[in-house]
Amino acid sequence: MKFQMINNFDSQYTFNNKAIYEIISKISKNEHKKFESINLIISTDTYLNQLKRAYFNKDHYTDVITFNLEDSQELIEGEIYVSMHRVIDNAHRFNIKLNDELKRIIIHGVLHLIGYNDIEEHEKKMMTKLENQYMEFSTKLILN
């Protein structure tokens, strides 16, 4: 799997690409899904809001947006956009470590890429259950 990390947010934040790659690999293995490539783009509220308006016709802040780029029947190729502003805000609001919130959001994005949704209440519960499960798989810091 090709993995590229792009930090368009702030150079003061550095990321443990190896730990992120390991999380994605564990999810891939457990879910029996294979990835060709994933780009993880850390960005701002403004940029994700622009994506949300352009591609989903919705005008609000969001913590993560995913795009599947592959054609059907191929290895998964995708992009995960994360708003670091939302991650920081969520960590403060829920009184959790910034590293843990970022990890949860990345896991959430990967789950979307492999086909999970969170529109219906039962889908949200399933995704939360899986997020909690995959949070336990990695104790490494992903934010340096």
N, C-alpha and C positions, 0 to 999 in steps of 0.2 A: 504494500500500500504506500502510495506517495502521500506525504503529509507536508503541508506548508502552513506556517503560522505568519500572519501579517498583523503587525501592531500599528494601526492608524490612530491610536488614541493618545498615548503619551509615553515617551521614552523612559520615564521614571519607572514604569511598570515593565518588568521582564518576566518571561514565562519559561517554565521548564518543559520544553518541547518533548523531551523523552517521556516524561510522566504523562503528558497529554496523549501522546501516541500509544502508550501502554493501556490507558483507559479505553481508547477507541478500539484497540486490538482485542481487549477482553470482551467488550460489548459485541464486536464482530463475531468472535468465536462462540460466545454464549448464545447469540441470536441466530447463528448459522447463516450469516450474511457476509459477503465479501466486498471489500472496497477496492476500487481502482485508485481513487484519490479523494482527499478531503483538503479543502482550504478553510482555515479557521481565521476569520478576520475580526479583530478586536477594534471597535470603532466607537462612535458617539451616538447620543440620543438623536441628534439632528440627522445624521446619516441614516440610521435605521428608520426614523420617521419618514424620510424621503423614500426609502425602499417600500415601506408599508403603504404609502400613498400611491406610488407608481405601480406596484404589482398586486396589491390587495384592495385598493380603493378604500383604505381606512386611514384615518388621521389621528393617531395616538402613539405614545411611546410604547416600546416593547423591548424586552430583554434579549430576545433571540429570534432570528429569521433564518430559515434554511431553504436552500434551493437544490433540488435534485437535477443533475445535469445529464444523466445517462439516458440512453434509449432503453426501452423495456428489454428484458432478457440479458442485460449486460451487467458487469460488475458496477457497483454503486460509485458514482462520482457526485460530489456535492460540495456546496459551500455553506458554511455556518457563520453568520454574522452575529456578533455579540456586542450589545451596548454596555460598555464599561460603566457608563453613568448609571444605568439601571442596576448593574451588579453591585456597585458601591451603595446605592440607595437601598436596595433590598437587604444587603448585609446589615446596614444600620437599622432599618425598620424591623427586621426579624431578630436582631441582636445575635447574629452569627458571624463567624470568621469570614473575611473577604475571600480567602482561598476556598472555603467550602461552598460559598454561593457561586463563585466562578465555576468550580468543578460541577456543581449541580446544573448550571445553565449549559455547559458544554455537553454533559450527558444528555440533557433534554434535547439539545440540537441533534445529537447523533441518533437518538431514538426517533426523532422526526424523519431523518434521512432514511432510516431503514423501514419506515412505513407506519409508525405509531402516530396516532392523532390524539388531540385533547379537546375536541369540540364538545362531545357529549360527556356527561358526568361520569359514566362508567369508564370512558377512555381516560379521563383525567386521573381517576383512581388508579388505573392500571399503570399509567406513566409515572405517577408518584411512587407507586410500589417498586417499579423498576429503577427509578432514580435512586431510591433509598438502598436498594440492593447493590447497584453499581457504585454508590458512594462508599460502601463498605469494602469494595474490592481494592481500592487504592488509598493508602494513607500518605502517599508522597505529596509534597507541596507542588502545585502547578504554577503558583505565582511566587516569584523570587523576591 
